[in-house]
Amino acid sequence: MHDTRYDALARVLVSHSTRVQSGENVLIEAIDIPDAMVIALIRAVRAAGGRPQVSLKHNSIQREILRGTDMETMRLSGDVESYRMDKMQAYIGLRGSHNIAELSDVPGDKMKLYEEHWLKPVHFKIRVPKTKWVVLRWPTPSMAQQARRSTESFEKFYFDVCTMDYNKMSVPAEALKKRMEAADKVRITGPGTDLSFSIRNIPAIPCTGTHNIPDGEVFTAPVRDSVNGVIQYNADTIYQGTVFSDIRLVFKDGRVVEATANNSTKLNEILDTDEGARYIGEFAIGFNPYVREPMLDILFDEKIEGSFHFTPGQAYEDADNGNRSNIHWDMVCIQRPEYGGGEIWFDDTLIRKDGLFVPEDLRGLNPDQLR
């Protein structure tokens, strides 16, 4: 039976996320995705006047390719896919997984060959800088299990999130960007949290469905040495295969000087990865009205309605505070009343209280306006 939700998602990806124009070449890369969804995308690309190209992949096949590979094979794969990607104006990547640990037993040296000679030239050197691209996960039973939901209820949630009208976010998200870029001091308060830092002269980037689905955040970064105070996160997070809860960080002049959690030893091991791991590389405010509870998938969790994330590690190039690290760990704090509430201030202006935006120009980001 045809699923009309596939058509709705295809329209979002083609018309909003990649803005396909007549005559453009569009690569649809589908990893463990139902054929019906791929067909819906082909039809949507054609309807927009684009030329669809399709690459079907499976994680189990990719595992076998990588486990026994060598440099020459990876260079050949990279050359072939680079040739194709270089001819594309748009890229839509749908990534499913029947088993999120499918590639876990690929030897590290083989994975490095793949990253250096295939992933890096094809995606980082061509796709990201030269195409209009969007990437999204696909709802599988394993993903539903990770979210602690039934498969049916998770699929409904997924399509509600992914097919919402992302155009509604664009104007108020630009208003939030302007306020962030005009601000100097930020103060965040809530249960166990009293945090102060500066975001002066650091760009703010709105994310409203053009590169990732789901979406709904504006991110920047704190001035590296400006962070002082304490933060108590209230969303569980998974990093390097370990689930953490009740993370509490104390900052002095930008650096994490005290870190505790349900597994404080492992937390501090990760924060000791390198010098930059104890400094913050991103501060972002999330506002997707359909993402309300943590599900241990950061592409969803960082967009939670009424949340912010405050991220130890590497800063992004387009909102750069100079921090460099091999980690980038998005830790999420939810400020809706059922999570204890909280406030975000820019200089002397109350921006958000208990998860709801207060200034008139930002109220379009509140859930009653976005749903």
C-alpha positions in Angstrom: 0.0 0.0 0.0 1.3 3.4 -0.9 2.2 5.6 2.1 1.3 9.2 1.4 3.7 10.3 4.2 6.5 9.3 1.8 5.2 11.8 -0.7 5.0 14.6 1.9 8.5 13.9 3.1 9.8 13.9 -0.5 8.2 17.3 -1.1 9.9 18.8 2.0 13.3 17.4 0.9 13.0 18.5 -2.7 11.2 21.8 -2.5 12.4 23.1 0.9 15.7 21.4 1.9 17.5 21.3 -1.5 15.3 23.7 -3.5 15.7 21.6 -6.7 15.4 23.7 -9.9 14.7 22.7 -13.4 17.7 21.0 -15.1 19.6 20.3 -11.9 21.2 16.9 -11.3 20.2 15.3 -8.0 21.8 12.4 -6.3 19.5 10.3 -4.0 21.7 8.1 -1.8 19.6 5.6 0.1 21.0 3.3 2.7 18.7 0.5 3.9 15.6 2.6 2.8 12.3 1.2 1.5 12.0 1.3 -2.3 8.7 3.2 -2.0 10.4 6.1 -0.4 13.1 6.2 -3.1 10.4 6.1 -5.8 8.6 9.0 -4.0 11.9 11.0 -4.1 12.5 10.2 -7.8 9.0 11.5 -8.7 9.4 14.6 -6.6 12.7 15.5 -8.2 11.2 14.9 -11.7 8.2 17.1 -10.8 10.6 19.9 -9.9 12.4 19.5 -13.3 15.4 17.8 -11.8 17.4 14.8 -13.1 17.4 12.1 -10.4 20.3 9.8 -10.0 20.1 6.9 -7.5 22.6 5.1 -5.4 21.2 2.2 -3.2 23.4 0.9 -0.4 23.2 -1.5 2.5 25.2 -1.3 5.7 25.7 -5.1 5.8 27.3 -4.8 2.3 29.3 -1.8 3.2 30.6 -3.7 6.3 31.9 -6.5 4.1 33.5 -4.0 1.6 35.3 -2.2 4.4 36.4 -5.2 6.5 38.7 -6.6 3.7 39.6 -3.4 1.9 43.0 -1.9 1.0 44.2 1.6 -0.1 43.8 1.0 -3.8 40.2 -0.2 -3.5 39.2 2.8 -1.4 41.0 5.2 -3.7 39.1 3.7 -6.7 35.7 3.9 -4.8 36.5 7.5 -3.9 37.5 8.4 -7.5 34.3 6.8 -8.9 32.0 8.5 -6.4 33.9 11.8 -6.7 33.3 11.8 -10.4 29.6 11.4 -9.9 29.3 13.8 -7.0 31.1 16.5 -9.0 28.3 16.4 -11.6 25.5 17.0 -9.0 23.8 20.2 -8.0 21.9 18.6 -5.1 22.2 15.6 -2.8 19.6 13.9 -0.7 21.0 11.3 1.8 18.6 9.0 3.6 20.3 6.8 6.1 18.6 3.8 7.7 20.0 1.2 9.9 18.6 -2.2 10.9 21.5 -2.5 13.4 23.2 0.7 14.7 26.3 -1.4 15.5 26.6 -3.0 12.0 30.0 -1.4 11.4 31.3 -1.8 14.9 33.7 -4.7 14.0 35.3 -2.9 11.0 39.0 -2.7 12.0 40.1 0.8 12.8 42.8 0.9 10.2 40.3 -0.1 7.5 37.8 2.6 8.7 40.6 5.2 8.4 41.3 4.1 4.8 37.6 4.7 4.1 37.5 8.1 5.8 40.7 9.3 4.1 40.2 8.1 0.5 36.4 7.8 0.1 34.4 9.8 2.7 36.7 12.9 2.8 37.1 13.5 -0.9 33.5 12.7 -1.9 31.6 14.3 0.9 33.8 16.8 2.7 35.5 18.2 -0.4 32.7 18.0 -2.9 29.2 17.4 -1.5 29.3 19.8 1.5 30.9 22.8 -0.1 29.6 22.4 -3.7 26.0 21.0 -3.6 22.7 21.8 -2.0 22.4 18.9 0.4 20.3 17.4 3.1 20.8 14.3 5.3 18.3 12.5 7.5 17.9 9.2 9.4 15.2 6.7 8.6 12.8 5.3 11.2 13.6 1.7 11.8 12.5 -0.7 14.6 16.0 -0.4 16.1 15.7 3.4 16.2 12.3 3.1 17.8 13.7 0.7 20.4 16.5 3.3 21.2 13.7 5.9 21.6 11.8 3.5 23.9 8.7 3.6 21.7 6.7 1.2 19.7 7.5 1.0 16.0 4.1 2.5 15.0 4.2 5.4 17.4 7.8 6.2 16.6 7.0 6.3 12.8 4.1 8.7 13.5 6.4 10.9 15.6 9.1 10.8 12.9 6.8 11.9 10.1 5.2 14.6 12.2 8.7 16.0 12.9 10.1 15.6 9.4 7.1 16.9 7.4 6.3 19.9 9.5 6.2 23.3 7.7 9.8 24.4 8.2 9.2 27.6 6.3 7.3 28.8 9.4 10.6 28.8 11.3 12.6 30.9 8.9 11.5 34.5 9.8 11.5 34.2 13.6 14.8 32.2 13.5 16.4 35.1 11.6 15.1 37.4 14.4 16.8 35.1 17.0 20.0 35.2 14.9 19.9 39.0 14.9 19.4 39.1 18.7 22.2 36.6 19.3 24.6 38.5 17.1 23.8 41.8 18.8 24.2 40.3 22.3 27.2 40.4 24.5 26.4 38.7 27.8 24.3 35.6 28.2 23.0 34.3 31.5 21.2 31.0 31.9 19.4 30.0 35.2 17.4 27.0 36.2 17.5 24.1 38.7 21.2 23.6 39.6 22.2 26.0 36.8 23.6 29.6 37.0 25.8 30.2 33.9 27.3 33.4 32.4 29.3 33.9 29.2 29.7 36.2 26.3 28.8 35.5 22.6 30.0 38.9 21.4 31.2 39.0 17.7 30.5 35.3 17.0 28.1 34.5 14.2 24.8 32.8 14.9 23.5 30.2 12.4 19.8 29.4 12.0 19.0 25.8 11.2 15.5 25.4 9.7 15.5 22.3 7.6 18.0 23.0 4.8 20.7 20.6 5.7 19.3 18.3 8.4 15.8 16.9 9.0 14.6 17.2 11.7 15.7 20.7 12.4 15.0 23.7 14.6 17.8 25.5 16.3 20.0 28.6 16.2 23.6 28.0 17.2 26.6 30.1 18.0 29.5 29.7 20.4 30.7 31.4 23.6 33.8 33.5 23.7 36.2 30.7 24.7 37.4 31.9 28.1 34.2 33.8 29.1 32.2 30.9 30.6 31.7 30.9 34.4 29.3 29.2 36.7 27.6 25.8 36.8 25.2 23.9 34.6 23.0 20.9 35.5 21.9 19.0 32.4 18.7 17.1 32.6 18.6 15.1 29.3 20.3 11.7 29.1 23.1 11.6 26.5 25.1 8.8 24.8 28.7 9.3 23.8 31.3 6.7 22.7 28.7 4.0 23.5 28.1 5.0 27.1 24.8 6.6 28.4 25.2 9.5 30.8 22.7 11.1 33.1 22.7 14.0 35.6 25.8 15.6 34.1 26.9 18.7 36.1 29.8 20.9 34.9 31.4 23.8 36.8 33.3 26.4 34.7 36.0 28.9 35.6 37.2 31.2 32.8 35.9 28.9 30.1 37.3 25.7 31.4 35.4 22.8 33.0 37.1 22.5 36.4 34.6 20.0 37.9 32.5 17.4 36.1 30.2 14.8 37.7 27.5 12.4 36.4 26.2 8.9 36.9 29.6 7.8 35.6 32.0 10.6 36.6 35.1 8.6 35.8 34.1 8.0 32.2 32.9 11.6 31.9 36.2 13.0 33.0 38.1 10.5 30.8 36.3 11.9 27.7 36.8 15.5 28.9 40.5 14.8 29.2 40.8 13.7 25.6 42.6 16.9 24.8 42.9 20.5 26.0 39.9 21.7 24.0 37.5 19.1 25.4 37.1 21.0 28.6 36.1 24.2 26.8 32.7 24.9 25.0 32.5 24.9 21.2 28.8 25.5 20.7 25.8 27.2 22.4 22.5 26.6 20.7 18.8 27.1 21.4 16.4 24.4 20.2 12.7 24.9 19.3 11.2 22.0 17.3 7.6 21.7 18.6 7.3 18.0 17.8 10.5 16.9 19.6 9.7 17.0 23.3 11.5 14.1 25.0 15.1 12.9 24.8 15.6 9.7 22.8 19.4 9.2 22.8 19.7 10.4 19.2 21.4 13.8 19.2 20.0 14.8 15.7 16.6 14.8 17.5 17.6 15.7 21.1 19.4 18.9 20.2 16.2 20.2 18.6 13.9 19.6 21.7 11.3 22.2 22.2 12.3 24.5 25.1 15.9 23.2 25.2 19.4 24.5 24.8 22.6 22.6 24.3 26.0 23.7 25.6 28.7 21.6 23.9 32.1 20.7 25.1 34.7 20.4 22.3 35.2 21.4 18.7 33.6 24.6 17.5 32.0 24.9 14.0 33.8 26.9 11.4 30.8 29.1 10.7 30.4 30.0 14.4 34.0 29.8 15.5 35.4 30.7 18.9 38.7 29.1 18.1 38.2 26.0 20.3 39.8 22.8 18.8 39.2 19.3 20.0 38.6 15.7 18.8 35.3 15.7 20.6 32.0 17.6 20.0 29.5 16.5 22.7 26.1 18.1 22.5 24.7 18.0 26.0 21.1 19.1 26.3 19.2 20.9 29.1 15.4 21.3 28.8 13.7 24.3 30.4 10.0 23.6 30.1 8.1 23.6 33.4 7.9 19.9 33.7 11.7 19.8 33.6 12.0 22.5 36.3 11.9 25.6 34.1 14.6 28.2 33.6 15.5 31.5 32.0 17.8 32.7 29.2 18.9 36.3 29.2 20.7 38.3 26.5 22.3 41.3 28.3 19.3 42.8 30.2 16.6 41.2 28.1 14.7 38.1 29.1 14.7 35.9 25.9 13.1 32.7 27.0 11.3 31.7 30.2 10.3 28.1 31.0 10.9 27.1 27.4 8.8 29.9 25.8 10.2 32.9 23.9 9.2 36.2 25.5 10.1 39.1 23.0 7.4 39.7 20.3 9.7 39.1 17.4 10.7 35.6 18.7 7.2 34.3 19.6 6.9 32.7 16.2 9.3 30.1 17.5 6.9 29.0 20.2 5.1 25.7 19.8 1.6 27.2 19.3 3.0 29.1 16.2 5.0 26.2 14.7 2.6 23.3 15.0 
